[in-house]
Amino acid sequence: MITEDYVQKIFKGLEQGDGAKFFAHVDDKVDWIVEGTHPLAGHYKSKSDFVAGTFAKLAKVLPHGAQLVVEHLLVKDDQAVVELHSLATAKNGLRFDNRYCWVVHFDGGTIDRVRAYLDSAMVARLFAENPV
C-alpha cells in the first residue's frame, strides 16, 4: 500500500532538482499520458520516450531548468493525485510558473502509469516565444 510519506519522498527528487532520483522510481515501460494539444502532449510508452518528449524539450527553452514543487497530495490504495507547480524562466525571460496535476498509479512501489494535466496555453506560448 502506498503512503503519503512514500509519495512525498519520491517527489522530493523533483523538488530538489534531482530528476534521476525521481525517475529511479518510474518503471522503464511507464505508460505516461500528457493531456492537451501543445508541444509536450502525447502518449508515451516508456520512461525514455517521456523524458525525450517532455523534459528534454523543456531543457532547450528553460536554460536553468524548472523546479517542481508539490502543493497537494491525495493517496488512496495504489494511486496518488499530485498537484504541483513549476518555477522557471525561459530563454526570453518569460516566467514559466505552470500548474500540474498528475494522477499516478503504482505497481509494487514503482510508478507504472501517469496521466498529467497542465496549462496547455502556457506551454504553447513558451514554445512559440522560444523556438528550438
LODOBA-271416 format. One record per residue: residue number from 0; residue in three letters; x, y, z of N, C-alpha, C, O in turn. Coordinates in Angstrom, 1 decimal, padded with zeros to 4 digits. Layout:
N
[pt NUM 'Ala' [X Y Z] [X Y Z] [X Y Z] [X Y Z]]
...
//
This chain:
132
[pt 0 'Met' [000.8 -001.2 000.0] [000.0 000.0 000.0] [000.9 001.2 000.0] [001.9 001.3 000.7]]
[pt 1 'Ile' [000.6 002.2 -000.8] [001.3 003.4 -001.0] [000.9 004.4 000.1] [-000.3 004.5 000.4]]
[pt 2 'Thr' [001.8 005.1 000.7] [001.5 006.1 001.7] [001.9 007.5 001.2] [002.6 007.7 000.3]]
[pt 3 'Glu' [001.3 008.5 001.9] [001.6 009.9 001.6] [003.1 010.2 001.8] [003.7 010.8 000.9]]
[pt 4 'Asp' [003.7 009.7 002.8] [005.1 009.9 003.1] [006.0 009.3 002.0] [006.9 009.9 001.5]]
[pt 5 'Tyr' [005.6 008.1 001.5] [006.3 007.4 000.4] [006.3 008.3 -000.9] [007.3 008.5 -001.5]]
[pt 6 'Val' [005.1 008.8 -001.2] [005.0 009.6 -002.5] [005.7 010.9 -002.3] [006.4 011.3 -003.2]]
[pt 7 'Gln' [005.6 011.5 -001.1] [006.3 012.8 -000.9] [007.8 012.6 -001.0] [008.5 013.4 -001.6]]
[pt 8 'Lys' [008.3 011.4 -000.5] [009.8 011.1 -000.6] [010.2 011.0 -002.1] [011.2 011.5 -002.5]]
[pt 9 'Ile' [009.4 010.3 -002.9] [009.7 010.1 -004.3] [009.8 011.5 -005.0] [010.7 011.8 -005.8]]
[pt 10 'Phe' [008.8 012.4 -004.7] [008.7 013.7 -005.4] [009.7 014.7 -004.9] [009.9 015.7 -005.5]]
[pt 11 'Lys' [010.4 014.4 -003.8] [011.4 015.3 -003.3] [012.5 015.4 -004.3] [013.2 016.5 -004.4]]
[pt 12 'Gly' [012.8 014.4 -005.1] [013.8 014.5 -006.1] [013.5 015.6 -007.1] [014.4 016.4 -007.4]]
[pt 13 'Leu' [012.3 015.7 -007.5] [011.9 016.7 -008.5] [012.0 018.1 -007.8] [012.4 019.1 -008.4]]
[pt 14 'Glu' [011.6 018.2 -006.5] [011.6 019.4 -005.8] [013.0 019.9 -005.6] [013.3 021.1 -005.5]]
[pt 15 'Gln' [014.0 019.0 -005.5] [015.4 019.3 -005.3] [016.2 019.4 -006.6] [017.4 019.5 -006.5]]
[pt 16 'Gly' [015.5 019.3 -007.7] [016.2 019.4 -009.0] [016.9 018.1 -009.3] [017.8 018.2 -010.2]]
[pt 17 'Asp' [016.6 017.0 -008.7] [017.3 015.8 -009.0] [016.3 014.8 -009.7] [015.7 013.9 -009.1]]
[pt 18 'Gly' [016.2 015.0 -011.0] [015.3 014.2 -011.8] [015.6 012.7 -011.7] [014.7 011.9 -011.7]]
[pt 19 'Ala' [016.9 012.4 -011.7] [017.4 011.0 -011.7] [016.8 010.3 -010.4] [016.4 009.1 -010.5]]
[pt 20 'Lys' [016.8 011.0 -009.3] [016.3 010.4 -008.0] [014.8 010.1 -008.2] [014.4 009.0 -007.7]]
[pt 21 'Phe' [014.0 011.0 -008.8] [012.6 010.7 -009.0] [012.4 009.6 -010.0] [011.7 008.7 -009.8]]
[pt 22 'Phe' [013.1 009.7 -011.2] [012.9 008.7 -012.2] [013.4 007.3 -011.8] [013.1 006.3 -012.5]]
[pt 23 'Ala' [014.2 007.2 -010.8] [014.6 005.8 -010.3] [013.3 005.1 -009.8] [013.4 003.8 -009.7]]
[pt 24 'His' [012.3 005.8 -009.5] [011.0 005.2 -009.0] [010.0 005.0 -010.1] [008.8 004.7 -009.9]]
[pt 25 'Val' [010.4 005.3 -011.4] [009.5 005.2 -012.5] [009.9 004.0 -013.4] [011.0 003.8 -013.7]]
[pt 26 'Asp' [008.9 003.1 -013.7] [009.1 001.9 -014.5] [009.6 002.3 -015.9] [009.2 003.3 -016.4]]
[pt 27 'Asp' [010.6 001.5 -016.4] [011.1 001.8 -017.7] [010.0 001.7 -018.8] [010.1 002.4 -019.8]]
[pt 28 'Lys' [009.0 001.0 -018.6] [007.9 000.8 -019.5] [006.6 001.6 -019.0] [005.5 001.1 -019.2]]
[pt 29 'Val' [006.8 002.7 -018.4] [005.7 003.5 -017.8] [004.8 003.9 -019.0] [005.2 004.1 -020.1]]
[pt 30 'Asp' [003.5 004.0 -018.7] [002.5 004.4 -019.7] [002.1 005.8 -019.2] [001.4 006.0 -018.2]]
[pt 31 'Trp' [002.6 006.9 -019.9] [002.5 008.3 -019.4] [001.8 009.1 -020.4] [002.3 009.3 -021.5]]
[pt 32 'Ile' [000.6 009.6 -020.1] [-000.1 010.5 -021.0] [000.0 011.9 -020.5] [-000.4 012.2 -019.3]]
[pt 33 'Val' [000.4 012.8 -021.3] [000.4 014.2 -021.1] [-000.8 014.8 -021.9] [-000.7 014.8 -023.1]]
[pt 34 'Glu' [-001.8 015.2 -021.2] [-003.1 015.6 -021.9] [-002.8 017.0 -022.5] [-002.0 017.8 -022.1]]
[pt 35 'Gly' [-003.6 017.3 -023.5] [-003.6 018.6 -024.1] [-003.2 018.6 -025.6] [-003.0 017.5 -026.2]]
[pt 36 'Thr' [-003.2 019.8 -026.2] [-002.8 020.0 -027.6] [-001.7 021.0 -027.6] [-001.9 022.2 -028.0]]
[pt 37 'His' [-000.5 020.6 -027.2] [000.7 021.5 -027.1] [001.9 020.7 -027.4] [001.8 019.5 -027.5]]
[pt 38 'Pro' [003.1 021.3 -027.5] [004.3 020.6 -027.9] [004.7 019.4 -026.9] [005.5 018.6 -027.3]]
[pt 39 'Leu' [004.2 019.4 -025.7] [004.6 018.3 -024.8] [003.6 017.2 -024.7] [003.8 016.2 -024.1]]
[pt 40 'Ala' [002.4 017.5 -025.3] [001.3 016.5 -025.2] [001.6 015.2 -025.9] [002.3 015.2 -026.9]]
[pt 41 'Gly' [001.2 014.1 -025.4] [001.4 012.8 -026.1] [001.1 011.7 -025.2] [000.9 011.8 -024.0]]
[pt 42 'His' [001.2 010.5 -025.8] [001.1 009.2 -025.1] [002.4 008.5 -025.2] [002.8 008.0 -026.2]]
[pt 43 'Tyr' [003.1 008.5 -024.1] [004.5 008.0 -024.0] [004.4 006.6 -023.4] [003.8 006.4 -022.4]]
[pt 44 'Lys' [005.1 005.6 -024.1] [005.1 004.2 -023.7] [006.3 003.8 -023.0] [006.4 002.6 -022.7]]
[pt 45 'Ser' [007.2 004.7 -022.6] [008.4 004.3 -021.9] [009.0 005.6 -021.2] [008.6 006.7 -021.5]]
[pt 46 'Lys' [009.8 005.3 -020.2] [010.4 006.4 -019.4] [011.3 007.2 -020.4] [011.3 008.4 -020.3]]
[pt 47 'Ser' [012.1 006.6 -021.2] [012.9 007.3 -022.2] [012.2 008.1 -023.1] [012.6 009.2 -023.5]]
[pt 48 'Asp' [011.0 007.6 -023.7] [010.2 008.4 -024.6] [009.6 009.6 -023.9] [009.5 010.7 -024.4]]
[pt 49 'Phe' [009.1 009.4 -022.6] [008.6 010.5 -021.9] [009.6 011.6 -021.6] [009.4 012.8 -021.8]]
[pt 50 'Val' [010.8 011.2 -021.2] [011.9 012.2 -020.9] [012.2 012.9 -022.2] [012.4 014.2 -022.2]]
[pt 51 'Ala' [012.4 012.2 -023.3] [012.7 012.9 -024.6] [011.6 013.8 -025.1] [011.9 014.9 -025.6]]
[pt 52 'Gly' [010.4 013.4 -024.8] [009.2 014.2 -025.3] [008.9 015.4 -024.4] [008.1 016.3 -024.9]]
[pt 53 'Thr' [009.4 015.4 -023.2] [009.0 016.5 -022.3] [010.2 017.2 -021.7] [010.5 018.3 -022.0]]
[pt 54 'Phe' [010.9 016.5 -020.8] [012.0 017.1 -020.0] [013.1 017.6 -021.0] [013.6 018.7 -020.8]]
[pt 55 'Ala' [013.4 016.8 -022.0] [014.5 017.2 -022.9] [014.1 018.4 -023.8] [014.9 019.3 -024.0]]
[pt 56 'Lys' [012.8 018.4 -024.2] [012.3 019.6 -024.9] [012.3 020.9 -024.0] [012.7 021.9 -024.5]]
[pt 57 'Leu' [011.9 020.7 -022.8] [011.9 021.9 -021.9] [013.3 022.4 -021.6] [013.5 023.6 -021.4]]
[pt 58 'Ala' [014.2 021.5 -021.5] [015.6 021.9 -021.3] [016.1 022.8 -022.3] [017.0 023.7 -022.1]]
[pt 59 'Lys' [015.6 022.7 -023.6] [016.1 023.6 -024.7] [015.5 025.0 -024.5] [016.1 026.0 -025.1]]
[pt 60 'Val' [014.4 025.2 -023.8] [013.8 026.5 -023.7] [013.9 027.1 -022.3] [013.6 028.3 -022.0]]
[pt 61 'Leu' [014.2 026.3 -021.3] [014.4 026.7 -019.9] [015.8 026.4 -019.5] [016.1 025.4 -019.0]]
[pt 62 'Pro' [016.7 027.4 -019.8] [018.2 027.2 -019.6] [018.6 026.8 -018.2] [019.6 026.2 -018.0]]
[pt 63 'His' [017.8 027.2 -017.2] [018.2 026.9 -015.8] [017.3 025.8 -015.2] [017.2 025.6 -014.0]]
[pt 64 'Gly' [016.5 025.1 -016.1] [015.6 024.1 -015.7] [014.4 024.6 -015.0] [014.2 025.8 -015.0]]
[pt 65 'Ala' [013.6 023.7 -014.4] [012.4 024.1 -013.7] [012.4 023.4 -012.4] [012.7 022.2 -012.3]]
[pt 66 'Gln' [012.1 024.1 -011.3] [011.9 023.5 -010.0] [010.4 023.1 -009.9] [009.6 024.0 -010.1]]
[pt 67 'Leu' [010.1 021.9 -009.6] [008.8 021.5 -009.3] [008.5 021.4 -007.8] [009.3 020.9 -007.1]]
[pt 68 'Val' [007.4 021.9 -007.4] [007.0 022.0 -006.0] [005.7 021.3 -005.8] [004.7 021.6 -006.5]]
[pt 69 'Val' [005.6 020.3 -004.9] [004.3 019.6 -004.6] [003.5 020.6 -003.7] [003.9 021.1 -002.7]]
[pt 70 'Glu' [002.3 020.8 -004.1] [001.3 021.6 -003.4] [000.3 020.8 -002.6] [000.1 021.1 -001.4]]
[pt 71 'His' [-000.2 019.8 -003.2] [-001.2 018.9 -002.6] [-001.0 017.5 -003.0] [-000.5 017.2 -004.1]]
[pt 72 'Leu' [-001.4 016.6 -002.1] [-001.2 015.2 -002.4] [-002.4 014.4 -001.8] [-002.7 014.6 -000.6]]
[pt 73 'Leu' [-002.9 013.5 -002.6] [-004.0 012.7 -002.1] [-003.6 011.2 -002.5] [-003.4 011.0 -003.7]]
[pt 74 'Val' [-003.6 010.4 -001.5] [-003.2 009.0 -001.8] [-004.3 008.0 -001.4] [-004.9 008.2 -000.3]]
[pt 75 'Lys' [-004.6 007.1 -002.3] [-005.6 006.1 -002.0] [-005.2 004.8 -002.6] [-005.0 004.7 -003.9]]
[pt 76 'Asp' [-005.0 003.7 -001.8] [-004.6 002.4 -002.3] [-003.3 002.5 -003.1] [-002.3 002.9 -002.5]]
[pt 77 'Asp' [-003.3 002.2 -004.4] [-002.1 002.2 -005.2] [-002.0 003.4 -006.1] [-001.3 003.4 -007.2]]
[pt 78 'Gln' [-002.8 004.5 -005.8] [-002.8 005.7 -006.7] [-002.6 006.9 -005.8] [-002.9 007.0 -004.6]]
[pt 79 'Ala' [-002.0 007.9 -006.5] [-001.8 009.3 -005.9] [-002.2 010.3 -006.9] [-002.0 010.2 -008.1]]
[pt 80 'Val' [-002.8 011.4 -006.4] [-003.1 012.6 -007.1] [-002.1 013.6 -006.6] [-002.2 014.0 -005.4]]
[pt 81 'Val' [-001.3 014.1 -007.4] [-000.2 015.1 -007.0] [-000.4 016.4 -007.8] [-000.3 016.4 -009.0]]
[pt 82 'Glu' [-000.7 017.4 -007.0] [-000.7 018.8 -007.6] [000.6 019.4 -007.4] [001.2 019.4 -006.3]]
[pt 83 'Leu' [001.2 020.0 -008.5] [002.5 020.6 -008.4] [002.4 022.0 -009.1] [001.5 022.2 -009.9]]
[pt 84 'His' [003.5 022.8 -008.9] [003.7 023.9 -009.8] [005.2 024.0 -010.1] [006.0 023.5 -009.3]]
[pt 85 'Ser' [005.5 024.7 -011.2] [006.9 024.8 -011.5] [007.3 026.3 -011.4] [006.5 027.2 -011.4]]
[pt 86 'Leu' [008.6 026.4 -011.1] [009.2 027.7 -011.0] [010.4 027.7 -012.0] [011.3 027.0 -011.9]]
[pt 87 'Ala' [010.2 028.6 -013.1] [011.2 028.5 -014.1] [011.2 029.8 -014.9] [010.2 030.5 -014.9]]
[pt 88 'Thr' [012.3 030.1 -015.6] [012.3 031.3 -016.5] [012.8 030.8 -017.9] [013.9 030.1 -018.0]]
[pt 89 'Ala' [012.1 031.2 -018.9] [012.5 030.8 -020.3] [013.7 031.6 -020.8] [014.1 032.6 -020.2]]
[pt 90 'Lys' [014.2 031.2 -022.0] [015.3 031.9 -022.6] [015.0 033.4 -022.8] [015.8 034.2 -022.7]]
[pt 91 'Asn' [013.7 033.7 -023.2] [013.3 035.0 -023.5] [012.9 035.8 -022.2] [012.5 037.0 -022.4]]
[pt 92 'Gly' [013.0 035.2 -021.1] [012.7 035.9 -019.8] [011.2 035.6 -019.4] [010.9 036.0 -018.3]]
[pt 93 'Leu' [010.4 034.9 -020.2] [009.1 034.6 -019.8] [009.1 033.7 -018.5] [009.8 032.7 -018.4]]
[pt 94 'Arg' [008.3 034.1 -017.5] [008.2 033.2 -016.3] [007.3 032.0 -016.7] [006.2 032.2 -017.2]]
[pt 95 'Phe' [007.8 030.9 -016.5] [007.1 029.6 -016.8] [006.7 029.0 -015.4] [007.3 028.0 -015.0]]
[pt 96 'Asp' [005.7 029.6 -014.8] [005.3 029.0 -013.5] [004.0 028.3 -013.7] [002.9 028.8 -013.5]]
[pt 97 'Asn' [004.1 027.1 -014.2] [002.9 026.3 -014.7] [002.4 025.5 -013.5] [003.0 025.4 -012.4]]
[pt 98 'Arg' [001.2 025.0 -013.6] [000.5 024.2 -012.6] [000.2 022.9 -013.3] [-000.1 022.8 -014.4]]
[pt 99 'Tyr' [000.3 021.8 -012.4] [000.2 020.4 -012.9] [-000.7 019.6 -012.0] [-000.8 019.9 -010.8]]
[pt 100 'Cys' [-001.3 018.6 -012.5] [-002.0 017.6 -011.7] [-001.6 016.3 -012.4] [-001.9 016.0 -013.5]]
[pt 101 'Trp' [-000.9 015.4 -011.6] [-000.5 014.1 -012.1] [-001.3 013.1 -011.3] [-001.3 013.1 -010.1]]
[pt 102 'Val' [-002.0 012.2 -012.0] [-002.7 011.0 -011.5] [-001.7 009.9 -011.7] [-001.5 009.4 -012.8]]
[pt 103 'Val' [-001.2 009.4 -010.6] [-000.1 008.4 -010.6] [-000.5 007.1 -010.1] [-001.1 007.0 -009.0]]
[pt 104 'His' [-000.2 006.0 -010.8] [-000.5 004.7 -010.4] [000.8 004.0 -010.0] [001.8 004.1 -010.8]]
[pt 105 'Phe' [000.8 003.2 -008.9] [002.0 002.5 -008.5] [001.8 001.0 -008.6] [000.7 000.5 -008.4]]
[pt 106 'Asp' [002.8 000.3 -009.0] [002.8 -001.2 -009.0] [004.0 -001.6 -008.2] [005.2 -001.5 -008.7]]
[pt 107 'Gly' [003.8 -002.2 -007.1] [004.9 -002.6 -006.2] [005.8 -001.5 -005.8] [007.0 -001.7 -005.6]]
[pt 108 'Gly' [005.3 -000.3 -005.6] [006.1 000.9 -005.2] [006.7 001.6 -006.3] [007.4 002.7 -006.1]]
[pt 109 'Thr' [006.5 001.2 -007.6] [007.1 001.8 -008.7] [006.0 002.5 -009.6] [004.9 001.9 -009.7]]
[pt 110 'Ile' [006.2 003.7 -010.1] [005.2 004.4 -010.9] [005.2 003.7 -012.3] [006.2 003.6 -013.0]]
[pt 111 'Asp' [004.0 003.1 -012.6] [003.8 002.5 -013.9] [002.8 003.1 -014.8] [002.8 002.8 -016.0]]
[pt 112 'Arg' [002.0 004.1 -014.3] [001.1 004.8 -015.2] [000.9 006.2 -014.6] [000.9 006.4 -013.4]]
[pt 113 'Val' [000.8 007.2 -015.5] [000.6 008.6 -015.1] [-000.3 009.2 -016.2] [-000.1 009.0 -017.4]]
[pt 114 'Arg' [-001.2 010.0 -015.7] [-002.0 011.0 -016.6] [-001.7 012.4 -016.0] [-001.9 012.7 -014.9]]
[pt 115 'Ala' [-001.1 013.2 -016.9] [-000.7 014.5 -016.4] [-001.5 015.6 -017.1] [-001.7 015.6 -018.3]]
[pt 116 'Tyr' [-001.9 016.6 -016.3] [-002.7 017.7 -016.8] [-001.9 019.0 -016.5] [-001.3 019.1 -015.4]]
[pt 117 'Leu' [-001.9 020.0 -017.4] [-001.2 021.2 -017.1] [-001.8 022.3 -017.9] [-002.8 022.1 -018.7]]
[pt 118 'Asp' [-001.3 023.5 -017.8] [-001.8 024.7 -018.5] [-001.3 024.6 -020.0] [-000.1 025.1 -020.2]]
[pt 119 'Ser' [-002.1 024.1 -020.9] [-001.7 023.9 -022.3] [-001.3 025.2 -022.9] [-000.4 025.3 -023.7]]
[pt 120 'Ala' [-002.1 026.3 -022.7] [-001.8 027.6 -023.3] [-000.5 028.1 -022.9] [000.2 028.7 -023.7]]
[pt 121 'Met' [-000.1 027.9 -021.6] [001.2 028.4 -021.2] [002.3 027.6 -021.9] [003.4 028.2 -022.3]]
[pt 122 'Val' [002.2 026.3 -022.1] [003.2 025.5 -022.8] [003.3 026.0 -024.2] [004.4 026.1 -024.7]]
[pt 123 'Ala' [002.2 026.2 -024.9] [002.2 026.6 -026.3] [002.9 028.0 -026.4] [003.7 028.2 -027.3]]
[pt 124 'Arg' [002.6 028.9 -025.5] [003.2 030.2 -025.5] [004.7 030.1 -025.3] [005.5 030.7 -025.9]]
[pt 125 'Leu' [005.1 029.2 -024.3] [006.6 029.0 -024.1] [007.3 028.6 -025.3] [008.4 029.2 -025.6]]
[pt 126 'Phe' [006.8 027.7 -026.1] [007.5 027.2 -027.3] [007.3 028.2 -028.5] [008.2 028.3 -029.3]]
[pt 127 'Ala' [006.2 028.9 -028.5] [006.0 029.9 -029.6] [007.0 031.0 -029.4] [007.5 031.6 -030.4]]
[pt 128 'Glu' [007.3 031.4 -028.2] [008.2 032.6 -027.9] [009.6 032.2 -027.8] [010.5 033.0 -027.8]]
[pt 129 'Asn' [009.9 030.9 -027.7] [011.3 030.4 -027.6] [011.5 029.2 -028.5] [011.6 028.1 -028.1]]
[pt 130 'Pro' [011.5 029.5 -029.8] [011.6 028.4 -030.8] [013.0 027.6 -030.6] [014.0 028.2 -030.2]]
[pt 131 'Val' [012.9 026.3 -030.8] [014.1 025.5 -030.7] [014.6 025.0 -032.0] [015.6 024.3 -032.1]]
//
